[in-house]
């Protein structure tokens, strides 16, 4: 995996960065693109942080962080397994993908639950009526050296609200949805398990990662929304927001 050394200067809400005129550090890290093709949940693997002070041309002090050697990375979680492993398990467990119109019919006629795993803010803006929201990724919360380096790495790619896996995902799902429930897992893009010439193993997504975690934890009636909620809204299917419900 290639290493990349660069300097970035995004705006930051971190008090440390504000004290140094919002100068985000130079850093050396390994970048592993997430196959979900959703940059807000990409895998950034920095090593360690050394903080130095330097003088700018104007005489003010700026912070410089250099990631050089081994910071502690959290242990690999099930969600971080290779997509090929997750896909194989989903197929073994007969997790089906359903198109948006079929998903709406199943919700109305067969009491299927739509589990929306997008961030809470996106869910509040628009979602299928009756859907339950449990975000599989959340905004990075902590300020350990690891997390600061990840924020800086996200900023390099123009992402100023980087996300991390939600450690309470399964606990929240289990508190809201019975394990015998029939569930359709949905995110924005949907991803696919269907092979194609350009994507012989399909394409990972947040909803497919969530479906994998569900079946790992004993949910036996798990479906996946093909095309995602972007297609749902594009097709003009019913949508709810915090204040209203729009019927087709």
N, C-alpha and C positions, 0 to 999 in steps of 0.2 A: 504494500500500500504506500503510495507516495506521500511525502511530507510537504507541507506548504508553509512558508514563512511570509507574513505580510503585516501591514499596519492598516488599521481602520479607524475612522473617527466619527462614529454615529452619535446621535443624541442619546443620553442615558438617564434613567431615573434613579440610578444607584447613587447613594449619598457620597460614596467614595469617589465615583467618577465626577459628580458635580463639583466636588472640592478641587478637582484637577481639571476644571473647564471641560468636562465631558469628553476627555480624550480616552478612547478605548485603546487598549494595549496592542503592541505587536505580539504575535503569538506563533508558536510552531506546533502544529497539530496534524493528526491524520484525519482525513475526511472520508467517510464511508457513505455514499449516497443511499438513501432509503429507497427500496424498490417499490414502495407504495407511491412514489412520484408525488409525494406531498411534502414540500420542503420544510414545513413547520414541524415535522416529526422526523427530520433526518438525524442520522447517527453521527455525532461529533465526538471524537475520542482524543481529547487533549491529554497531556502527560502531567506536567506540574507547573507551578507558577512561581516566578521570582519577581518581586516588585522592586523597581528602582525609581529614583527621581531624576529628572533632567530639566535643563533650562530651555525654554522656548526662545525664539528671537526677541520676543517682547519682554523677556526677563521673568515671566511667570513660571511657576513650577508645574510640570506635567508628569503624570504617572505613566510608567512604562512597565508592562507585564510581559515577561518572556516565559513561554512554556517550554521547558527544556527536558525534564526527566521526571519520571514516574510519580504522578499523583494517583491516588486511589480511585479506581473506577468501580462503580457498583457491580456486583456480580451479575452475570448475564441472566435475564429473565426469560420466561417462556415466550413472551411477545417478541423477543429479539432473536428467536430461532431463525435459521435460514428459511426463506419462503418455500423452498422445495420440500422441506420437512413439514411445514405447516400445511401446505397444499395436499401432500400425500395423506396426512391425517384427516383433513377435512373430507377428502374423497372416500377414505376408508369408513368414516362415520356417516357417510351418505348425506352430507350437508348439501342441500339443493340451492341453486340460484333461481330466483323468480323475477320476472319483469314487473314494472311498476303497476300496471293495470291488474295483473294477477295478485300482486301484494295487496292492493286496495280491496279486491274481492275477498281474499282470505281474511283480511281484517274485519270486513263487514259481516261476512257469512259464517266464518269458522272461528271467530274469537282469537285470531292471531294478534300477538302483541308486536308492535313495531318499536324496536329498541334503537333509538337515534344516538350514535356514539360521537357525534360532532361536539365541539366546544359549546358550552352553555350559551354564549352570546349568539352563536349562529342558530341554535335551537330556538331561542326566544324570538329571533327575527322572523322565522318561518319554519314550520314543521307539519307533518301529517297530523290531523286531529287525533287525539288519543294516544299519540306516541309518548314513550317514556325516554327521558334523556339521562344517560350516564356517560360522561365524556371519557374516552379511553386515553386521551392525552390532555394535559393541563399546562398552563403557563408555569415555567420554571419558578419555583418558590424560594429555594434556599440560596445562601450566599457563601457556600464553601468554595475553596479554590477551584474545585472541579466545575461547579456551577457557574462561577464567574468566567472561567475559560470557555465554557459552552456558550454563554451569552455573547462573548466576544466573537466566537466562531460563527454563530448565527448572524451576528451583525455584519460580518464580512460578506455574507450572501444577501444582505439587504433585509434580513428578518429581525425585527427589533422586539418581537414578542415570541421568543423561542419556546418550544414546548418540551415536555418530558412525559414519560409514561405515568399515568395516574395509578399510584400504588393502591388506591382504595377502589379500583374499578370493580373487581369481583365482589367485594364486600357490599358495595352499593347495589350492584345488580341483584345479589341474593336477598337484599333487604326489600327489594321492590317487585321481583318477579320469581314466582315459584319454579322449581326445577322441572316440573312437568308441563309448564306452559309451552305453547307453540310460539316461537319467536322468529321475527324477521329482523335481521340486523342491518342497519342502514348508516351510511356516511355520505359525504358529498359526491365523490366520484364513483364509488361502488367497487371498482376493481373487477377482476374476473378470474375464474379458475379455468376458463375455456382456453385451450391452446390456439395459437395462430402462427402464421409464418414468422412474423416479427417477434412474437412473444410465445415461445413454445411451452412455457409453463404458466401462461396467463399473466396477470399483474396483481400484485399485492395491494391492499388498501386497508384503511383503518377498520372498516366493517369486517373484512376477512380476518384480520388479526383478532378482533373481538369475538368473532364466531369461533375461532380456534381456542381462545381462552374459555369460552362457554362450554364447548364439548370436553375440553380437558377437565373441567370442574363439574361434570356430571349432568349438564343439560343435554337432553336427548332429542329434542324437537327444534333444531336450529336451522333456519333458512337465511339466505343472503340476498340483499336487494341488488340485482344486476342493474347497472346504469346509475345507481345511486340517487340521492335526492335531487341532484341537478336535473336528472331526467324527469323525476316526479313533478317538479315545478314547471319544467319546460312543457310537459304534457298537459298542464292546466288541471292537475288533480287537486282535490281539496287541500287547503293549506290553512294552518292556524298560526296566530302570533300571540303575543302577550295580551292584546286587546280585542282581537277579532278572529272570526273564522270565515273563510271565503269558500263557498261551495262551487263545484264545477257546474 
